[in-house]
């Protein structure tokens, strides 16, 4: 028996693996680090409400107000290196 695959798949049909709320216009992503991670990349939201990582498909959603959007993880550990005094 052969599985049937739709001719076209809408990008909205498949949700991203993980979604994180962010407050800034730039976010760093390394895929979670470790052996399954990827190189550190910076993603720019600009005026868009979200941005997807091209390596791991994580979605970073702009958080408006004090609460994260429904279904979005409110905690994200930014992997970018920080210099003393940048906190």
Secondary structure by P-SEA (a helix, b strand, c coil): cbbbbbcccccccccccbbbbbcccbbbbccccccccccbbbbbbccccccccccccbbbbbbcccccccccccccccccccccccc
